[in-house]
């Protein structure tokens, strides 16, 4: 695994993000780049690449339990939005991004589940 190109997109005050970083640290992994998604959300192009590499549905990149998601009534709007519009929205508001997103340039995980981290990052 190429740790030198590993990036973690997260929110430092998020307990799930902290748990994910502890899990990586326990596996001897220290991401080279840590990006606070609230301050610097990934660009639309970065998000498109992460999404492509992840193989996940685009909705999995959306923080559906967050306040911003609820305030913007995205549950009703999302099904009618183009992929381009969703990527644009995510890039414009880091609070809408499911976190953490961890990538080594090849693999991508979205959110944190220890079983998935054990499989992907060990």
VENJOKA-V163727 format. One record per backbone hydrogen bond with DSSP energy under -1.0 kcal/mol. NH is the residue of the N-H (numbers start at 0). CO is the residue of the C=O. E is the energy in kcal/mol with one decimal. If there is no record, write none. Layout:
nh=NH co=CO e=E
nh=NH co=CO e=E
This chain:
nh=2 co=0 e=-1.3
nh=4 co=1 e=-1.1
nh=5 co=2 e=-1.8
nh=6 co=102 e=-2.9
nh=7 co=32 e=-2.6
nh=8 co=100 e=-3.6
nh=9 co=34 e=-2.9
nh=13 co=10 e=-2.4
nh=17 co=13 e=-2.2
nh=18 co=14 e=-2.5
nh=19 co=15 e=-2.3
nh=20 co=16 e=-2.3
nh=21 co=17 e=-2.2
nh=22 co=18 e=-2.3
nh=23 co=19 e=-2.2
nh=24 co=20 e=-2.6
nh=25 co=21 e=-2.4
nh=27 co=24 e=-1.9
nh=28 co=23 e=-2.8
nh=32 co=5 e=-2.1
nh=34 co=7 e=-3.0
nh=36 co=9 e=-2.2
nh=39 co=35 e=-3.2
nh=46 co=42 e=-2.9
nh=47 co=43 e=-2.3
nh=48 co=44 e=-2.2
nh=49 co=45 e=-2.6
nh=50 co=46 e=-2.8
nh=51 co=47 e=-2.6
nh=52 co=48 e=-2.6
nh=53 co=49 e=-2.0
nh=54 co=50 e=-1.4
nh=59 co=56 e=-1.8
nh=60 co=57 e=-2.2
nh=61 co=58 e=-1.8
nh=62 co=95 e=-3.6
nh=63 co=61 e=-1.7
nh=65 co=62 e=-1.4
nh=69 co=65 e=-1.6
nh=70 co=66 e=-3.4
nh=71 co=67 e=-2.1
nh=72 co=69 e=-1.4
nh=73 co=68 e=-2.2
nh=76 co=72 e=-1.3
nh=77 co=73 e=-3.2
nh=79 co=76 e=-1.7
nh=80 co=77 e=-1.8
nh=85 co=81 e=-2.2
nh=86 co=82 e=-2.6
nh=87 co=83 e=-2.3
nh=88 co=84 e=-2.3
nh=89 co=85 e=-2.6
nh=90 co=86 e=-2.4
nh=91 co=87 e=-1.3
nh=95 co=92 e=-2.1
nh=96 co=93 e=-1.3
nh=97 co=60 e=-2.4
nh=100 co=8 e=-2.3
nh=101 co=108 e=-2.2
nh=102 co=6 e=-2.5
nh=103 co=106 e=-1.4
nh=108 co=101 e=-2.5
nh=110 co=99 e=-2.4
nh=116 co=112 e=-2.3
nh=117 co=113 e=-3.0
nh=118 co=114 e=-1.8
nh=119 co=115 e=-3.2
nh=120 co=116 e=-2.6
